[in-house]
Amino acid sequence: MKAMVLAAGLGTRLKPWTLSHPKALVPVGGVPMLERVIVNLRERGFDYIVVNVHHFANQIIDFLDQRDLGVKIAVSDETGCLLDTGGAILNAAELLRLEESPALVHNVDILSNADLQGLMSYHESRDNDSTLLVSDRDSSRKLIFDEEMRLKGWHHLSECRYLPEGFVALESYREYSFSGIHVVGKRAVAEMERIEKDRKFSIIDFLLSKNLECNVGGYLQEGLRVLDIGKPATLSRADEFV
């Protein structure tokens, strides 16, 4: 199986660390987050991983060159322009070889007990072009799914956005929080090529596009624990979490 680790972000909330280091190398329990994510992927059967780089890209590349993490690793270069979560996938599409099989996409700042093999198996058993790992936990932004776990929109504290417009019977829909982990296939990338004129875009905004012509589903994992270490308040709890 193959995966992509989104490691290019600026990590502005983690200053002063990110004034001289990439967020991907922030240590948790003495181990850089990028290493934790890659080792976790390897232990769950992923043997080919693409890592995108931008902020202090050379530090990440040097780190990967100096460590034997037990998997084949390719680097997707975004040093010229940070492409956001969606643009990063589109930019790395050739490296990901999605025409052969789907790939798992994992934010570098996420610690979790995610059932990654279960997510991949679920995706492949459905007619999905992308599958989001979700859970029923507190969050300021929730994704909205129908009874078949098809993505229909999102709900923020201050506003709602639904797809398609004007749908009724809200009682039959459910709201879940996104984990920062999902699966993407070749048809989703083809839709990125068709819809996104700007190469820099958010994956969630893309998946909520009104003219999207592919299937986006959710995989609900009961008991999912997720910690986003991308800000000081949560980073301070990361050692205990792991």
Rosetta silent file (secondary structure, phi, psi, omega in degrees, C-alpha in Angstrom):
SEQUENCE: MKAMVLAAGLGTRLKPWTLSHPKALVPVGGVPMLERVIVNLRERGFDYIVVNVHHFANQIIDFLDQRDLGVKIAVSDETGCLLDTGGAILNAAELLRLEESPALVHNVDILSNADLQGLMSYHESRDNDSTLLVSDRDSSRKLIFDEEMRLKGWHHLSECRYLPEGFVALESYREYSFSGIHVVGKRAVAEMERIEKDRKFSIIDFLLSKNLECNVGGYLQEGLRVLDIGKPATLSRADEFV
SCORE:     score description
SCORE:     0.000 S_00000001
   1 L     0.000  157.324 -178.550    0.000    0.000    0.000 S_00000001
   2 E  -127.296  158.834 -176.528    1.068    3.584   -0.536 S_00000001
   3 E  -148.747  163.622  172.099    0.522    6.837    1.285 S_00000001
   4 E  -125.432  133.198  175.721    1.279   10.545    1.181 S_00000001
   5 E  -106.489  120.727  179.778    2.335   12.538    4.230 S_00000001
   6 E   -82.375  102.846 -171.271    1.454   16.237    4.040 S_00000001
   7 L  -124.954   15.172 -171.539    4.568   17.785    5.576 S_00000001
   8 L   -92.931   -8.877 -170.445    4.979   21.090    3.736 S_00000001
   9 L   -61.264  158.102 -177.671    3.040   23.431    6.041 S_00000001
  10 L   -76.216  -26.735  179.764    4.487   26.577    7.596 S_00000001
  11 L    61.781   41.422 -174.792    3.423   25.664   11.128 S_00000001
  12 H   -61.118  -27.337 -179.573    2.884   29.304   12.087 S_00000001
  13 H   -75.456  -11.585 -178.277    1.107   28.312   15.312 S_00000001
  14 H  -103.136   19.615  173.456    4.226   26.484   16.493 S_00000001
  15 L   -64.429  144.989   12.369    6.536   29.482   16.535 S_00000001
  16 L   -88.122   -5.581 -179.570    9.292   29.904   17.637 S_00000001
  17 H   -52.044  -45.931 -173.451   10.133   26.290   16.639 S_00000001
  18 H   -80.821    2.789  171.512    9.045   26.865   13.042 S_00000001
  19 H   -73.748  -20.480 -178.922   11.146   30.016   12.690 S_00000001
  20 L  -136.479    2.897  179.893   14.134   27.722   12.162 S_00000001
  21 L  -142.181  157.255  171.366   12.632   24.224   11.638 S_00000001
  22 L   -78.104  147.374  177.460    9.825   22.601    9.650 S_00000001
  23 H   -55.908  -34.083 -175.834    6.714   21.632   11.590 S_00000001
  24 H   -60.710  -22.174 -176.881    7.180   18.053   10.374 S_00000001
  25 H  -103.191   10.081  176.442   10.295   17.642   12.529 S_00000001
  26 L   -62.982  132.017 -176.096    8.845   18.908   15.801 S_00000001
  27 E   -81.254  140.987  171.957    9.676   16.216   18.406 S_00000001
  28 E  -127.946  117.540 -175.195    7.029   14.300   20.322 S_00000001
  29 L    59.807   31.397  179.019    8.433   12.040   23.020 S_00000001
  30 L    81.666    1.623 -178.211   11.861   12.692   21.518 S_00000001
  31 E  -118.836  127.027  178.216   10.836   11.466   18.053 S_00000001
  32 E   -56.905  141.052 -177.407   10.167   13.847   15.126 S_00000001
  33 H   -56.000  -40.668 -179.519    6.514   13.799   14.067 S_00000001
  34 H   -58.560  -42.463  178.167    7.399   12.882   10.496 S_00000001
  35 H   -64.496  -42.552  179.035    9.219    9.781   11.731 S_00000001
  36 H   -58.758  -45.882 -177.892    6.287    8.843   13.979 S_00000001
  37 H   -65.854  -45.333 -178.269    3.822    9.083   11.096 S_00000001
  38 H   -64.740  -43.615  179.155    6.011    7.149    8.651 S_00000001
  39 H   -63.450  -40.442  177.213    6.777    4.377   11.152 S_00000001
  40 H   -61.489  -42.512  177.481    3.076    4.094   11.994 S_00000001
  41 H   -63.275  -44.854  179.478    2.270    3.779    8.288 S_00000001
  42 H   -59.773  -42.844 -177.881    4.987    1.157    7.817 S_00000001
  43 H   -68.040  -15.338  178.527    3.733   -0.912   10.731 S_00000001
  44 L  -106.066   16.570  169.466    0.289   -0.964    9.111 S_00000001
  45 L    98.876    5.809  178.286    1.503   -2.281    5.780 S_00000001
  46 L   -87.794  127.367 -174.752    2.367    0.843    3.789 S_00000001
  47 L  -119.888    0.669  177.365    5.639    0.367    1.926 S_00000001
  48 E  -140.161  122.760 -173.280    5.775    3.408   -0.390 S_00000001
  49 E  -132.937  131.629  174.153    5.350    6.942    0.949 S_00000001
  50 E  -101.110  131.856  178.153    5.398   10.360   -0.748 S_00000001
  51 E  -119.610  124.219  176.794    6.339   13.337    1.435 S_00000001
  52 E   -91.305  148.103 -175.085    5.717   16.881    0.222 S_00000001
  53 E  -135.140  146.755  174.193    8.121   19.646    1.279 S_00000001
  54 L  -151.676  -69.806 -176.656    8.178   23.445    1.291 S_00000001
  55 L   -72.431  119.711 -174.730    9.066   25.137    4.597 S_00000001
  56 L    48.603   49.920 -175.726   12.734   24.350    5.404 S_00000001
  57 H   -57.326  -39.036 -177.043   12.488   21.658    2.747 S_00000001
  58 H   -63.859  -31.955  177.725   16.198   20.811    2.895 S_00000001
  59 H   -65.173  -39.660  178.796   15.939   19.890    6.566 S_00000001
  60 H   -68.688  -44.278 -179.500   13.233   17.345    5.774 S_00000001
  61 H   -61.978  -44.108  177.782   15.105   15.964    2.767 S_00000001
  62 H   -61.835  -41.411  178.991   18.317   15.639    4.809 S_00000001
  63 H   -60.335  -46.233 -179.681   16.385   13.933    7.603 S_00000001
  64 H   -66.652  -34.429  178.870   14.883   11.397    5.208 S_00000001
  65 H   -68.420  -31.944 -173.842   18.281   10.776    3.584 S_00000001
  66 H   -89.848  -12.644 -177.905   19.909   10.113    6.952 S_00000001
  67 L  -112.285  136.486  171.568   17.253    7.787    8.400 S_00000001
  68 L   -97.005  100.711 -176.140   16.406    4.285    7.275 S_00000001
  69 L   -96.174    5.949  171.927   12.687    4.177    8.039 S_00000001
  70 L    80.337   12.242  177.795   12.111    0.843    6.324 S_00000001
  71 L  -138.802  160.420  173.694    9.986    2.096    3.420 S_00000001
  72 E   -79.837  131.253 -176.077   10.574    3.561   -0.006 S_00000001
  73 E  -125.285  133.310  173.383   10.158    7.349    0.161 S_00000001
  74 E  -118.260  149.641 -178.529    9.703    9.884   -2.642 S_00000001
  75 E  -110.264  129.695  174.466    9.711   13.667   -2.198 S_00000001
  76 E  -101.109  114.634 -170.644    7.176   15.977   -3.837 S_00000001
  77 E   -85.664  118.839  174.327    8.833   19.383   -4.162 S_00000001
  78 L  -120.746   27.041 -176.354    6.732   22.465   -3.371 S_00000001
  79 L   -62.805  -28.671  179.292    9.608   24.814   -2.616 S_00000001
  80 L   -73.287  -31.337 -177.315    8.448   27.201   -5.329 S_00000001
  81 L  -163.009  127.340  175.674    4.906   27.520   -3.973 S_00000001
  82 L   -73.280  125.395 -166.500    3.025   26.028   -1.046 S_00000001
  83 L  -103.819    4.136 -178.120    0.013   24.310   -2.635 S_00000001
  84 H    66.898  178.329 -170.004   -2.314   23.596    0.334 S_00000001
  85 H   -68.501  -36.266  178.908   -3.722   20.129    1.005 S_00000001
  86 H   -77.719  -47.097  178.985   -5.523   19.629   -2.298 S_00000001
  87 H   -60.591  -31.669  178.550   -2.907   21.161   -4.547 S_00000001
  88 H   -63.183  -41.449  179.928   -0.268   19.029   -2.840 S_00000001
  89 H   -66.893  -44.747  179.652   -2.062   15.837   -3.877 S_00000001
  90 H   -62.104  -41.367  179.977   -2.524   17.012   -7.447 S_00000001
  91 H   -63.934  -31.043 -176.934    1.141   18.028   -7.634 S_00000001
  92 L   -96.542    6.886 -172.388    2.194   14.575   -6.382 S_00000001
  93 H   -56.680  -40.118 -179.307   -0.232   12.590   -8.557 S_00000001
  94 H   -66.344  -40.693  178.223    2.461   11.188  -10.837 S_00000001
  95 H   -65.718  -34.169 -176.907    4.555   10.031   -7.866 S_00000001
  96 H   -76.133  -18.314  177.894    1.477    8.460   -6.253 S_00000001
  97 L    49.830   53.323 -175.334    0.684    6.379   -9.362 S_00000001
  98 L   -69.642  -15.491  176.390   -3.031    6.494   -8.590 S_00000001
  99 L   -66.107  -21.009  179.589   -3.890    4.782  -11.858 S_00000001
 100 L   -86.414  -43.082 -176.960   -2.626    1.588  -10.180 S_00000001
 101 L  -168.970  159.459  179.201   -4.353    1.905   -6.794 S_00000001
 102 L   -70.484  165.409  179.061   -5.629    4.533   -4.322 S_00000001
 103 E  -128.216  147.989  174.079   -3.382    6.180   -1.749 S_00000001
 104 E   -87.217  138.783  178.417   -3.874    7.165    1.856 S_00000001
 105 E  -116.468  128.941 -171.764   -3.197   10.830    2.694 S_00000001
 106 E  -132.558  122.340  173.871   -2.100   11.659    6.251 S_00000001
 107 E   -64.229  139.832 -176.381   -1.429   15.090    7.792 S_00000001
 108 L   -71.594  -18.981 -176.059    1.988   15.134    9.468 S_00000001
 109 L   -98.169   19.314 -178.273    0.645   16.825   12.607 S_00000001
 110 E  -108.719  122.857  167.920   -1.924   14.128   13.468 S_00000001
 111 E  -103.576  137.654 -178.197   -1.487   11.568   16.232 S_00000001
 112 E  -163.316  171.002  170.683   -4.203    8.935   16.387 S_00000001
 113 L  -107.441   35.305 -173.729   -5.196    5.329   16.919 S_00000001
 114 L   -61.054  139.404  174.583   -6.667    5.261   13.407 S_00000001
 115 L   -85.592   83.112 -173.365   -7.499    1.916   11.820 S_00000001
 116 H   -68.658  -37.922  177.232   -5.661    2.693    8.595 S_00000001
 117 H   -66.540  -38.843  176.732   -6.017   -0.796    7.123 S_00000001
 118 H   -63.577  -39.174  176.999   -9.742   -0.709    7.896 S_00000001
 119 H   -62.188  -46.168 -179.992  -10.018    2.650    6.142 S_00000001
 120 H   -64.026  -42.589 -179.578   -8.263    1.330    3.028 S_00000001
 121 H   -64.265  -42.016  179.117  -10.376   -1.828    2.981 S_00000001
 122 H   -62.373  -45.565  179.663  -13.584    0.170    3.392 S_00000001
 123 H   -57.677  -45.163 -176.339  -12.609    2.520    0.560 S_00000001
 124 H   -72.799  -19.187  179.050  -11.880   -0.344   -1.795 S_00000001
 125 H   -87.382   -9.817 -178.219  -15.162   -2.073   -0.924 S_00000001
 126 L  -111.554  167.496  175.431  -17.230    0.991   -1.858 S_00000001
 127 L   -90.339   51.210 -178.031  -17.651    2.923   -5.081 S_00000001
 128 L   -98.172  146.058  171.929  -15.782    5.858   -3.563 S_00000001
 129 L   -98.747  -19.995  172.497  -13.258    8.111   -5.251 S_00000001
 130 E  -151.681  141.995  179.888  -12.271    9.552   -1.892 S_00000001
 131 E  -132.784  126.299 -177.092  -13.015    8.363    1.652 S_00000001
 132 E   -99.970  131.802  174.183  -12.596   10.517    4.751 S_00000001
 133 E   -79.750  120.962 -175.522  -11.799    9.049    8.171 S_00000001
 134 E  -132.051  164.946  177.495  -14.271   10.651   10.591 S_00000001
 135 E  -151.026  166.243  179.278  -15.446   10.306   14.170 S_00000001
 136 L   -94.230   81.837 -179.225  -18.094   11.606   16.526 S_00000001
 137 L  -135.784  165.245 -179.032  -15.998   14.064   18.536 S_00000001
 138 L   -66.353  135.760  178.514  -16.118   17.736   19.430 S_00000001
 139 L  -164.576  149.330  178.697  -15.034   20.077   16.659 S_00000001
 140 L   -76.085  -16.256 -179.216  -15.895   23.579   15.455 S_00000001
 141 E  -130.933  124.945 -179.998  -16.391   22.229   11.944 S_00000001
 142 E  -118.238  143.423  172.403  -18.375   19.101   11.123 S_00000001
 143 E   -92.231  144.003 -175.314  -18.819   17.306    7.827 S_00000001
 144 E  -106.986  128.090 -179.416  -22.362   16.260    6.933 S_00000001
 145 E  -124.441  153.259  174.673  -23.110   12.773    5.574 S_00000001
 146 L   -87.693 -171.614 -176.583  -26.296   11.033    4.497 S_00000001
 147 L   -65.303  -23.665  178.846  -27.411    7.574    5.642 S_00000001
 148 L   -91.915   10.029 -177.914  -25.102    5.946    3.079 S_00000001
 149 L    59.372   40.246  170.628  -22.143    7.961    4.450 S_00000001
 150 E   -95.750  135.047 -178.889  -21.921   10.113    1.329 S_00000001
 151 E   -66.768  129.830 -177.675  -20.518   13.584    1.922 S_00000001
 152 E  -122.922  -13.177 -179.867  -23.247   16.228    1.590 S_00000001
 153 E   163.472 -164.249  177.058  -21.797   19.384    3.098 S_00000001
 154 E  -144.101  158.062 -179.311  -20.323   20.935    6.202 S_00000001
 155 E  -130.005  121.408  174.030  -21.478   22.743    9.292 S_00000001
 156 E  -105.690  169.616  179.745  -19.434   25.376   11.096 S_00000001
 157 L   -54.844  -35.134 -172.370  -20.349   27.132   14.323 S_00000001
 158 L  -107.845   -9.091 -178.095  -21.590   30.146   12.377 S_00000001
 159 L  -158.674  163.039  176.776  -22.820   28.778    9.064 S_00000001
 160 E  -123.616  151.013  173.178  -23.906   25.705    7.115 S_00000001
 161 E  -141.938  123.412 -174.550  -23.170   24.616    3.594 S_00000001
 162 E  -120.737  150.777  173.464  -24.997   21.647    2.097 S_00000001
 163 L  -129.611  131.638   -9.982  -24.717   19.656   -1.087 S_00000001
 164 L   -75.070  166.189 -178.910  -26.912   19.504   -3.031 S_00000001
 165 L   -63.706  141.575  173.478  -28.641   22.785   -2.301 S_00000001
 166 L    80.585   15.093 -179.391  -32.115   22.588   -0.843 S_00000001
 167 L   -71.367  154.640 -175.029  -32.012   19.037    0.455 S_00000001
 168 L  -118.238 -174.125  178.941  -34.611   18.173    3.057 S_00000001
 169 L    57.345   56.079 -178.793  -35.100   15.683    5.890 S_00000001
 170 H   -58.047  -25.884 -178.488  -32.133   16.897    7.894 S_00000001
 171 H   -60.019  -25.838 -177.099  -32.955   14.271   10.536 S_00000001
 172 H   -86.014    0.015  179.202  -31.582   11.568    8.226 S_00000001
 173 L  -104.500  157.265 -179.218  -28.188   13.251    8.029 S_00000001
 174 E  -135.118  151.825 -176.666  -25.376   13.047   10.532 S_00000001
 175 E  -112.825  132.856  179.027  -22.382   15.241   11.375 S_00000001
 176 E  -136.731  159.443  179.882  -18.865   13.968   12.036 S_00000001
 177 E   -94.308  138.041  177.855  -15.412   15.471   12.534 S_00000001
 178 E   -78.564  143.425 -174.327  -12.654   14.957    9.970 S_00000001
 179 E   -94.760  -11.833 -171.825   -9.455   13.374   11.283 S_00000001
 180 E    87.004   12.029  179.376   -6.928   14.757    8.795 S_00000001
 181 E  -130.844  132.342  178.022   -6.628   11.300    7.214 S_00000001
 182 E  -157.063  172.375  179.069   -8.320   10.182    3.984 S_00000001
 183 E  -115.920  140.582  179.677   -7.999    8.047    0.872 S_00000001
 184 E  -131.144  141.603  179.090   -7.853    9.408   -2.662 S_00000001
 185 L  -119.905 -178.979 -171.589   -8.165    7.608   -5.999 S_00000001
 186 H   -66.834  -33.491 -179.165   -7.510    8.383   -9.649 S_00000001
 187 H   -69.628  -32.365  176.744  -10.993    9.713  -10.454 S_00000001
 188 H   -64.551  -41.362  179.203  -10.746   12.276   -7.670 S_00000001
 189 H   -68.086  -35.803  175.707   -7.468   13.567   -9.113 S_00000001
 190 H   -61.910  -37.623  176.851   -9.026   13.721  -12.569 S_00000001
 191 H   -68.713  -35.467  174.539  -11.746   15.913  -11.066 S_00000001
 192 H   -58.633  -43.641  179.111   -9.093   18.145   -9.491 S_00000001
 193 H   -61.237  -37.136 -177.083   -7.647   18.650  -12.958 S_00000001
 194 H   -77.339  -41.237 -170.038  -11.088   19.560  -14.301 S_00000001
 195 H   -89.897  -43.577 -169.497  -12.361   21.790  -11.491 S_00000001
 196 L   -87.377  110.840  178.212   -9.396   23.548   -9.942 S_00000001
 197 L   -81.335  -35.073  174.985   -7.998   26.342  -12.092 S_00000001
 198 L   -89.258  131.046 -176.811   -5.660   27.508   -9.331 S_00000001
 199 L   -74.078   -5.807  178.721   -3.126   24.801   -8.417 S_00000001
 200 L  -108.049  114.237 -177.448   -3.330   25.863   -4.762 S_00000001
 201 L  -160.290  156.793  178.933   -6.502   24.648   -3.039 S_00000001
 202 L   -81.179  140.574  179.232   -7.882   22.920    0.041 S_00000001
 203 H   -66.559  -37.998 -179.852   -8.858   19.253   -0.250 S_00000001
 204 H   -68.442  -42.328  176.812  -12.035   19.778    1.785 S_00000001
 205 H   -60.149  -39.690  177.868  -13.110   22.760   -0.323 S_00000001
 206 H   -63.512  -46.574 -177.593  -12.526   20.636   -3.420 S_00000001
 207 H   -66.642  -17.714  177.097  -14.536   17.690   -2.077 S_00000001
 208 L  -100.158   10.611  178.901  -17.402   20.092   -1.348 S_00000001
 209 L   -60.750  136.107 -176.437  -17.380   21.574   -4.870 S_00000001
 210 L   -66.558  -28.716 -177.860  -20.922   21.890   -6.222 S_00000001
 211 L  -102.441   22.760  179.419  -19.972   20.531   -9.638 S_00000001
 212 L   -68.638  132.793 -178.820  -17.943   17.583   -8.350 S_00000001
 213 L  -117.843   53.240  173.073  -18.557   14.438  -10.373 S_00000001
 214 L  -152.162  165.627 -174.157  -17.145   11.726   -8.139 S_00000001
 215 L   -93.107  126.703  178.877  -18.194    9.868   -5.000 S_00000001
 216 E  -120.363  122.509 -177.299  -16.944   11.079   -1.635 S_00000001
 217 E  -122.848  174.744  177.438  -17.696    8.967    1.413 S_00000001
 218 E  -123.637  145.117  174.845  -16.906    8.780    5.082 S_00000001
 219 E  -114.440  111.161 -177.002  -15.506    5.954    7.196 S_00000001
 220 E   -88.990  118.600  176.782  -16.725    6.218   10.784 S_00000001
 221 L  -107.156  113.604  176.064  -14.332    4.745   13.333 S_00000001
 222 L   -68.033  140.091  178.137  -15.832    4.320   16.781 S_00000001
 223 L    74.828   14.310  179.042  -13.411    5.142   19.571 S_00000001
 224 L   -67.672  128.221  174.869  -11.095    7.095   17.298 S_00000001
 225 L  -110.282  127.709 -176.960   -8.662    9.242   19.281 S_00000001
 226 E  -133.064  135.912  173.601   -7.084   12.146   17.414 S_00000001
 227 E  -132.417  119.018  176.091   -4.667   14.829   18.547 S_00000001
 228 E   -89.738  110.001 -174.853   -3.629   17.654   16.221 S_00000001
 229 L   -88.071   15.555 -174.643   -0.225   18.748   17.532 S_00000001
 230 L   -77.102    7.618  175.911   -0.140   21.811   15.259 S_00000001
 231 L  -143.343  153.295 -172.911   -0.553   24.316   18.098 S_00000001
 232 H   -55.477  -39.432 -175.900    1.237   24.733   21.453 S_00000001
 233 H   -61.439  -39.632 -179.921   -1.773   23.813   23.616 S_00000001
 234 H   -85.767  -32.734  177.168   -2.137   20.383   22.013 S_00000001
 235 H   -59.598  -34.708 -179.106    1.584   19.804   21.444 S_00000001
 236 L   -66.253  -18.853  179.012    2.035   20.061   25.219 S_00000001
 237 L   -98.791   -1.514 -171.002   -0.281   17.040   25.594 S_00000001
 238 H   -67.892  -39.693 -178.818    1.331   14.970   22.854 S_00000001
 239 H   -59.469  -43.079  178.744    3.873   13.107   25.001 S_00000001
 240 H   -66.473  -36.584 -178.719    1.093   11.822   27.241 S_00000001
 241 H   -61.618  -43.683 -176.543   -1.024   10.934   24.200 S_00000001
 242 L   -80.070    0.000    0.000    1.639    8.662   22.687 S_00000001
